[in-house]
Amino acid sequence: MVRRYRLHVAVAGAVAGAIVKIAGVAYGSRALLVDAATCIANLVALAGVLAYYWASKKPPDVDHPYGHVRLKYGGTLFSLLAYMYVAGFSTLALLDSISGYEVEIGSPLAAAIGGLLYALAIVAARGIDPVLRVYAGFTASEVFESIVSAISSFLGHSVSYLLDLAGGFIILAYIYHEAREAYSLLIDMISDRAAPETVYQVVEREARLRGLRPVSIKIRRLDEGRYEGDIVVVPIDERMTPDIADLLADELRDTLAVKGIELTIHVGIAEARSAATSKRGGPENRA
């Protein structure tokens, strides 16, 4: 219930802020023009993020045995596309305005009001989901852009349009910076990186508590807080029967699943006995 409320607040804040900024474009500020263009990209990105987010909640099926969780990163890609399109448009608009223009006093007011509404959206979105936090990162840039456009448009009106134009280029540079950060996160999450060392430590500790020793562990990160992989364990006590070892392995699997670690566990009874024989010395090594 709280999550849904926060989502509604995030959407309402983003929409309200965008409307205010877009209306402010009529006052002539190029910094506010770039700011308003990113607002449009923000709303388009939000639609894509939410669509992929809900798609990622589908239950596992034959083609996706681990669920659809990674589909939500399609929202990050969608956000990147929207913002890079706006970045290209804004670059052309700023270069075309170098010759001169006029900035009216209403521009800084529109930028300030829009920034306050976006701040509300950020606070709400950051506590929902990792992908929505990416959206919140872009939305956070809207607050930064609001501050820059408010100051630069005021200076553009009272001093020179060049100061407003400079504000537009600062906002544009920040858009590229945010896009690079989102791209890095996307690559990091889809690159099948190994789980953190702490996850391996948890697996080994839980296994040894049940009298099992891991001899091979391969775990990859599926999503934030979710991991999957394979593990081969052998009984620490060579007298442990296969049935007992299997029961302990099942218990280990269930315990780790609760912690967000889904493992296929193989019990290597033969490997354990072979290792034990090697330690004592095989028949060929005995006197």
Secondary structure, DSSP 4 states (H G I P E B T S, - for coil): -HHHHHHHHHHHHHHHHHHHHHHHGGG--HHHHHHHHHHHHHHHHHHHHHHHHHHTTSPP-SS-TT-SGGGGHHHHHHHHHHHHHHHHHHHHHHHHTTT-----THHHHHHHHHHHHHHHHHHHHTTT-HHHHHHHHHHHHHHHHHHHHHHHHHHHHHT-HHHHHHHHHHHHHHHHHHHHHHHHHHHHHHS-PBPPHHHHHHHHHHHHHTTEEEEEEEEEEEETTEEEEEEEEEESSTT--HHHHHHHHHHHHHHHHHTTEEEEEEE-HHHHHHHHHHHH--GGG--
